[in-house]
Amino acid sequence: MKTLSRTLLLCAGLAAAGAVQAQTSQYSRDLYGDWRVTNVAPPAKTADQVSAELAKAKANGQYTFGDEDYPPPVMSNQSETRAQVEQELQQAQIQGQMASDEEDYPPPAMAHSGTSDIH
């Protein structure tokens, strides 16, 4: 078991070292002999590339403006009919899952919650 754990630890260390070396960093020594690390910036994008990315984000619904849209809505591929949503709402109301007023707060504990009936 020790051999296996040592082998896995060694492999993880080598993988991490490989990932660090994959970055484009430049190492040099300063006047005092200390190491300086300089990370090379990625290549600059053109205005056309940025405009294309912005248009794509707007089309996907990933771009929002201001605090009103935060967090951005998650786009869903599935759609339910209005009748299905109304049926689910009615079912939730019948089961007591929908609080309608402050008088209903806090909602009663569910049977499976493991809490006592003492409030």
PyMOL commands that set and color helices and strands:
alter all, ss='L'
color gray80, all
select helices_A, chain A and resi 2-22+47-60+82-94+102-104
alter helices_A, ss='H'
color red, helices_A
select strands_A, chain A and resi 25-29+35-39
alter strands_A, ss='S'
color yellow, strands_A
deselect
rebuild
show_as cartoon
